[in-house]
Amino acid sequence: MQDQEQLKYPIGKFVRPESTSADERKGYIATIKALPSWMDACIENLDEAHLEVPYREGGWNIRQVVHHVADSHANAYIRVKLALTEDNPTIKPYKEAEWAKLADVEAVPVNISVTMLHAMHRRLVALMESMSEEQWQRTYFHPEQQRNVPLWEVVAMYAWHSKHHTAHIMQLRERMNIPVGA
């Protein structure tokens, strides 16, 4: 059995880069572009009982993870657009753990959030692929972190976030002996 830290951070914790190169950003964008298809694979052939299984003791269930990714990446999309159109805007943090308990998470099928990711990521990727070096340097202010966050860091973090939550679900599928494509 894996230890709780490995289950919580299956790909390790996010390490904030000091900077990113154009090639690194292309790789991060490719990950973000791939996420909706990865989520398709994550939920393939899962029934309602599977969706209720937490990825670790005390963690969210698969349903909550999928809806969280859509919520989180919707916030990221808006934050990027704000940073591109305003001078260092202060973003609105949100209580992700509380969002995961709201009625829509239980009531709405996970494929709706995956469909949302397909549409939103198409727009986010198109936006990021068009950004100039100057635009990658733009920032927003995160009041909980008390710092300016550059967009080049945002793309790195959301690429990590994509892999992080995909790994939660895929490792749980493996532990439950539910192969992808089964």
FITI-399318 format. One record per residue (C-alpha): residue number from 1; y, z, x; residue in three letters. Coordinates in nm, 3 decimals, always signed. Each point is the difference from the previous one (the first is absolute). Layout:
residues N
+-----+---------+---------+---------+-----+
!   i !       Y !       Z !       X !  aa !
+-----+---------+---------+---------+-----+
! NUM !       Y !       Z !       X ! Ala !
...
+-----+---------+---------+---------+-----+
//
This chain:
residues 182
+-----+---------+---------+---------+-----+
!   i !       Y !       Z !       X !  aa !
+-----+---------+---------+---------+-----+
!   1 !  +0.000 !  +0.000 !  +0.000 ! Met !
!   2 !  +0.345 !  -0.090 !  +0.129 ! Gln !
!   3 !  +0.249 !  +0.280 !  +0.058 ! Asp !
!   4 !  +0.289 !  +0.040 !  -0.244 ! Gln !
!   5 !  +0.262 !  -0.124 !  +0.248 ! Glu !
!   6 !  -0.196 !  -0.326 !  +0.052 ! Gln !
!   7 !  -0.036 !  -0.040 !  -0.376 ! Leu !
!   8 !  +0.373 !  +0.066 !  -0.050 ! Lys !
!   9 !  +0.112 !  -0.235 !  +0.281 ! Tyr !
!  10 !  -0.283 !  -0.252 !  +0.044 ! Pro !
!  11 !  +0.209 !  -0.226 !  +0.225 ! Ile !
!  12 !  +0.204 !  +0.282 !  +0.152 ! Gly !
!  13 !  +0.348 !  +0.121 !  -0.087 ! Lys !
!  14 !  +0.293 !  -0.241 !  +0.004 ! Phe !
!  15 !  +0.164 !  -0.013 !  +0.339 ! Val !
!  16 !  +0.362 !  -0.109 !  -0.028 ! Arg !
!  17 !  +0.070 !  -0.276 !  +0.252 ! Pro !
!  18 !  +0.309 !  +0.010 !  +0.219 ! Glu !
!  19 !  +0.062 !  -0.366 !  -0.088 ! Ser !
!  20 !  -0.192 !  -0.308 !  -0.109 ! Thr !
!  21 !  -0.011 !  -0.355 !  +0.131 ! Ser !
!  22 !  +0.012 !  -0.310 !  -0.219 ! Ala !
!  23 !  -0.373 !  -0.053 !  +0.067 ! Asp !
!  24 !  -0.084 !  +0.357 !  -0.096 ! Glu !
!  25 !  +0.199 !  -0.039 !  -0.322 ! Arg !
!  26 !  -0.193 !  -0.320 !  -0.079 ! Lys !
!  27 !  -0.322 !  +0.200 !  +0.032 ! Gly !
!  28 !  +0.134 !  +0.275 !  -0.224 ! Tyr !
!  29 !  +0.110 !  -0.259 !  -0.258 ! Ile !
!  30 !  -0.348 !  -0.160 !  +0.013 ! Ala !
!  31 !  -0.150 !  +0.341 !  -0.082 ! Thr !
!  32 !  +0.240 !  +0.049 !  -0.290 ! Ile !
!  33 !  -0.081 !  -0.351 !  -0.122 ! Lys !
!  34 !  -0.375 !  +0.079 !  +0.013 ! Ala !
!  35 !  +0.020 !  +0.333 !  -0.183 ! Leu !
!  36 !  -0.032 !  -0.132 !  -0.358 ! Pro !
!  37 !  -0.320 !  -0.186 !  +0.089 ! Ser !
!  38 !  -0.130 !  +0.308 !  +0.179 ! Trp !
!  39 !  +0.066 !  +0.201 !  -0.318 ! Met !
!  40 !  -0.193 !  -0.261 !  -0.200 ! Asp !
!  41 !  -0.297 !  +0.071 !  +0.227 ! Ala !
!  42 !  +0.056 !  +0.376 !  -0.020 ! Cys !
!  43 !  -0.037 !  +0.012 !  -0.378 ! Ile !
!  44 !  -0.264 !  -0.272 !  -0.034 ! Glu !
!  45 !  -0.295 !  +0.115 !  -0.213 ! Asn !
!  46 !  +0.125 !  +0.357 !  -0.041 ! Leu !
!  47 !  -0.054 !  +0.155 !  -0.339 ! Asp !
!  48 !  +0.206 !  +0.275 !  -0.167 ! Glu !
!  49 !  -0.215 !  +0.276 !  +0.153 ! Ala !
!  50 !  +0.054 !  -0.141 !  +0.351 ! His !
!  51 !  +0.376 !  -0.006 !  -0.054 ! Leu !
!  52 !  -0.004 !  +0.376 !  -0.066 ! Glu !
!  53 !  -0.152 !  +0.087 !  +0.339 ! Val !
!  54 !  +0.246 !  +0.146 !  +0.252 ! Pro !
!  55 !  +0.001 !  -0.162 !  +0.343 ! Tyr !
!  56 !  -0.020 !  +0.350 !  +0.151 ! Arg !
!  57 !  -0.021 !  +0.358 !  -0.123 ! Glu !
!  58 !  +0.339 !  +0.086 !  -0.149 ! Gly !
!  59 !  +0.116 !  -0.361 !  +0.025 ! Gly !
!  60 !  +0.090 !  -0.256 !  -0.257 ! Trp !
!  61 !  -0.266 !  -0.195 !  -0.187 ! Asn !
!  62 !  -0.027 !  -0.376 !  +0.045 ! Ile !
!  63 !  +0.202 !  -0.065 !  -0.316 ! Arg !
!  64 !  +0.286 !  +0.212 !  +0.132 ! Gln !
!  65 !  -0.012 !  -0.163 !  +0.343 ! Val !
!  66 !  +0.024 !  -0.352 !  -0.143 ! Val !
!  67 !  +0.289 !  +0.089 !  -0.230 ! His !
!  68 !  +0.170 !  +0.192 !  +0.284 ! His !
!  69 !  -0.008 !  -0.306 !  +0.226 ! Val !
!  70 !  +0.171 !  -0.206 !  -0.270 ! Ala !
!  71 !  +0.260 !  +0.273 !  -0.060 ! Asp !
!  72 !  +0.065 !  +0.049 !  +0.370 ! Ser !
!  73 !  +0.030 !  -0.368 !  +0.080 ! His !
!  74 !  +0.230 !  -0.056 !  -0.299 ! Ala !
!  75 !  +0.228 !  +0.265 !  +0.149 ! Asn !
!  76 !  -0.025 !  -0.171 !  +0.341 ! Ala !
!  77 !  +0.097 !  -0.336 !  -0.150 ! Tyr !
!  78 !  +0.307 !  +0.149 !  -0.167 ! Ile !
!  79 !  +0.096 !  +0.193 !  +0.314 ! Arg !
!  80 !  -0.017 !  -0.316 !  +0.213 ! Val !
!  81 !  +0.220 !  -0.188 !  -0.248 ! Lys !
!  82 !  +0.248 !  +0.288 !  -0.010 ! Leu !
!  83 !  +0.019 !  +0.008 !  +0.380 ! Ala !
!  84 !  +0.058 !  -0.375 !  +0.011 ! Leu !
!  85 !  +0.281 !  +0.007 !  -0.255 ! Thr !
!  86 !  +0.174 !  +0.332 !  +0.062 ! Glu !
!  87 !  +0.129 !  +0.178 !  +0.308 ! Asp !
!  88 !  -0.259 !  +0.268 !  +0.088 ! Asn !
!  89 !  -0.071 !  +0.104 !  -0.360 ! Pro !
!  90 !  -0.146 !  +0.341 !  -0.075 ! Thr !
!  91 !  -0.337 !  -0.058 !  -0.161 ! Ile !
!  92 !  -0.151 !  +0.212 !  -0.274 ! Lys !
!  93 !  -0.310 !  +0.191 !  +0.112 ! Pro !
!  94 !  -0.266 !  +0.054 !  -0.262 ! Tyr !
!  95 !  -0.275 !  +0.256 !  -0.052 ! Lys !
!  96 !  -0.305 !  -0.219 !  +0.054 ! Glu !
!  97 !  -0.247 !  +0.279 !  -0.080 ! Ala !
!  98 !  +0.174 !  +0.053 !  -0.335 ! Glu !
!  99 !  +0.009 !  -0.374 !  -0.068 ! Trp !
! 100 !  -0.380 !  -0.006 !  +0.051 ! Ala !
! 101 !  -0.036 !  +0.249 !  -0.290 ! Lys !
! 102 !  +0.207 !  -0.198 !  -0.255 ! Leu !
! 103 !  -0.166 !  -0.140 !  -0.312 ! Ala !
! 104 !  +0.020 !  -0.366 !  +0.106 ! Asp !
! 105 !  -0.229 !  +0.068 !  +0.296 ! Val !
! 106 !  -0.278 !  +0.106 !  -0.234 ! Glu !
! 107 !  +0.077 !  -0.245 !  -0.283 ! Ala !
! 108 !  +0.058 !  -0.327 !  +0.185 ! Val !
! 109 !  -0.293 !  -0.183 !  +0.161 ! Pro !
! 110 !  +0.019 !  -0.022 !  +0.381 ! Val !
! 111 !  -0.009 !  -0.379 !  -0.010 ! Asn !
! 112 !  +0.351 !  +0.009 !  -0.150 ! Ile !
! 113 !  +0.132 !  +0.170 !  +0.313 ! Ser !
! 114 !  -0.192 !  -0.246 !  +0.218 ! Val !
! 115 !  +0.156 !  -0.288 !  -0.195 ! Thr !
! 116 !  +0.338 !  +0.166 !  +0.052 ! Met !
! 117 !  -0.072 !  +0.012 !  +0.375 ! Leu !
! 118 !  -0.084 !  -0.371 !  +0.004 ! His !
! 119 !  +0.332 !  -0.091 !  -0.163 ! Ala !
! 120 !  +0.216 !  +0.250 !  +0.183 ! Met !
! 121 !  -0.148 !  -0.068 !  +0.342 ! His !
! 122 !  +0.052 !  -0.372 !  -0.046 ! Arg !
! 123 !  +0.371 !  +0.070 !  -0.040 ! Arg !
! 124 !  +0.009 !  +0.265 !  +0.273 ! Leu !
! 125 !  -0.176 !  -0.226 !  +0.250 ! Val !
! 126 !  +0.229 !  -0.294 !  -0.083 ! Ala !
! 127 !  +0.299 !  +0.227 !  +0.053 ! Leu !
! 128 !  -0.128 !  +0.145 !  +0.328 ! Met !
! 129 !  -0.100 !  -0.340 !  +0.137 ! Glu !
! 130 !  +0.357 !  -0.119 !  -0.054 ! Ser !
! 131 !  +0.171 !  +0.295 !  +0.169 ! Met !
! 132 !  +0.211 !  -0.050 !  +0.311 ! Ser !
! 133 !  -0.010 !  +0.226 !  +0.305 ! Glu !
! 134 !  +0.328 !  +0.148 !  -0.120 ! Glu !
! 135 !  -0.147 !  +0.077 !  -0.342 ! Gln !
! 136 !  -0.299 !  +0.178 !  +0.158 ! Trp !
! 137 !  +0.251 !  +0.240 !  +0.159 ! Gln !
! 138 !  +0.149 !  +0.099 !  -0.337 ! Arg !
! 139 !  -0.073 !  +0.353 !  -0.117 ! Thr !
! 140 !  -0.017 !  +0.231 !  -0.295 ! Tyr !
! 141 !  +0.053 !  +0.375 !  +0.008 ! Phe !
! 142 !  -0.300 !  +0.213 !  -0.098 ! His !
! 143 !  +0.132 !  +0.338 !  -0.122 ! Pro !
! 144 !  -0.332 !  +0.184 !  +0.041 ! Glu !
! 145 !  -0.035 !  -0.119 !  +0.359 ! Gln !
! 146 !  +0.375 !  +0.037 !  +0.064 ! Gln !
! 147 !  +0.016 !  -0.325 !  +0.196 ! Arg !
! 148 !  +0.072 !  -0.370 !  -0.019 ! Asn !
! 149 !  -0.316 !  -0.209 !  -0.028 ! Val !
! 150 !  +0.016 !  -0.354 !  +0.142 ! Pro !
! 151 !  -0.177 !  -0.279 !  -0.188 ! Leu !
! 152 !  -0.209 !  -0.086 !  +0.308 ! Trp !
! 153 !  -0.149 !  +0.350 !  -0.034 ! Glu !
! 154 !  -0.052 !  -0.042 !  -0.373 ! Val !
! 155 !  -0.219 !  -0.309 !  +0.047 ! Val !
! 156 !  -0.211 !  +0.186 !  +0.259 ! Ala !
! 157 !  -0.039 !  +0.302 !  -0.226 ! Met !
! 158 !  -0.101 !  -0.199 !  -0.308 ! Tyr !
! 159 !  -0.251 !  -0.204 !  +0.202 ! Ala !
! 160 !  -0.150 !  +0.333 !  +0.109 ! Trp !
! 161 !  +0.017 !  +0.127 !  -0.362 ! His !
! 162 !  -0.188 !  -0.310 !  -0.117 ! Ser !
! 163 !  -0.283 !  +0.059 !  +0.247 ! Lys !
! 164 !  +0.003 !  +0.379 !  -0.055 ! His !
! 165 !  -0.070 !  -0.009 !  -0.374 ! His !
! 166 !  -0.232 !  -0.299 !  +0.018 ! Thr !
! 167 !  -0.206 !  +0.199 !  +0.250 ! Ala !
! 168 !  -0.009 !  +0.299 !  -0.238 ! His !
! 169 !  -0.162 !  -0.210 !  -0.270 ! Ile !
! 170 !  -0.228 !  -0.208 !  +0.224 ! Met !
! 171 !  -0.134 !  +0.308 !  +0.181 ! Gln !
! 172 !  -0.064 !  +0.170 !  -0.334 ! Leu !
! 173 !  -0.184 !  -0.312 !  -0.122 ! Arg !
! 174 !  -0.213 !  +0.018 !  +0.314 ! Glu !
! 175 !  -0.078 !  +0.370 !  -0.054 ! Arg !
! 176 !  -0.089 !  -0.076 !  -0.364 ! Met !
! 177 !  -0.213 !  -0.296 !  +0.116 ! Asn !
! 178 !  +0.200 !  -0.256 !  -0.201 ! Ile !
! 179 !  +0.035 !  -0.304 !  +0.224 ! Pro !
! 180 !  +0.276 !  -0.252 !  -0.055 ! Val !
! 181 !  -0.136 !  -0.306 !  -0.173 ! Gly !
! 182 !  -0.285 !  +0.198 !  -0.157 ! Ala !
+-----+---------+---------+---------+-----+
//
